[in-house]
Amino acid sequence: MGSIHEPHVPTISTSYVLEPADKFPLTDECKHYEGKHQVPWDIQKYFSQRYSIFSWYDEGVYMTDNAWFGVTPEPVASQIAREMSTIDSSKDTVIDVFAGAGGNTVAFALSQRWKRIIAIERDPSTLACAQNNAEVYGVDPSLITWVHADSFDYVELVHNRPEELHPDLRIDMSKTVLFASPPWGGPGYRTDEVFDLSNMQPYNLEKLHAAYRKMDHVLFLPRTSDVRHIAKLAPGDDRKIDVVQYCMEGASKAMAAYIPGSCPDL
């Protein structure tokens, strides 16, 4: 008797340009310094302020050496999260496009305001620190979708090729707010009385706004940033840009610009 062969059914493999990140292991670049004698000289002043950066530092917070320069101090991150909680309740998703060691991402999660938080970080060791720090603070792991990617690549896919994103990374732009705390490098950032945001490096104001302008977005910027440049980003209707200075111990630390999106349907 001849054998019967089942017809071959090809396996359909679905791959996406970007997918959610798995849990990243801590690397040798992830540090939990316990004393000043362990700390490189250029971050010792930040280490001395560690409890203002993460109040639960001693519970097992990890950071890369570079992350110390860019992390938002916890009181400021918490205040930003509170103020963003008052944004139109129809917005249920927040994207932290420069997640770093997780300071802002954790604050957004602890505010219990957002249905979804997408946190993007391109450095794997820094991302591992952020995931660890969210665990230290007891954040519900289902609340944050971590992404190991360049955030500009992600935003470009959101705008132009969303089908290439894993379904967990797709968003409704009308229900999303984007938060950006970019690096502040550039001549004059620390010394100029008024900082020209076109000199900010590696991403100046024009590049940031060009990427984010379709969505409501918040830019976290140096305290001396030229507000005249920021004012030019208003979408052209009656909506205005709110600029807030954030202070600690009587001194301004940074400013945030709350910028409405320019898409007609947002």
Salt bridges, closest charged atoms under 4 A:
GLU135 OE2 - LYS23 NZ 4.00
ASP150 OD2 - ARG122 NH1 3.43
GLU156 OE1 - ARG161 NH1 3.12
GLU164 OE2 - ARG161 NE 2.98
ASP168 OD2 - HIS166 ND1 3.85
ASP196 OD1 - HIS229 ND1 3.56
ASP216 OD2 - LYS91 NZ 3.26
ASP226 OD2 - ARG228 NH2 2.84
ASP226 OD2 - HIS229 NE2 3.83
ASP237 OD2 - ARG239 NH2 3.08
